[in-house]
Amino acid sequence: MTQSEELFARAQRVIPGGVNSPVRAFRAVGGTPLFIRKAEGARIWDADGNPYIDYVGSWGPM
């Protein structure tokens, strides 16, 4: 189980749908949501260390 999967399982126990967004029923979207560990400019890294570039600029405050 990845760190993101573990965090999602934990979030599902305390947050409705496991996510804090308009997409409450995340299972309808599928997959595991990203749990962002750090950010630097437009670059973000998830809990598993995978890098991403936020092209939209809307991942929210870090």
Secondary structure, 3 states (H helix, E strand, C coil): CCHHHHHHHHHHHHCHHHCCCCCCCHHHCCCCCCCEEEEECCEEEECCCCEEECCCCCCCCC
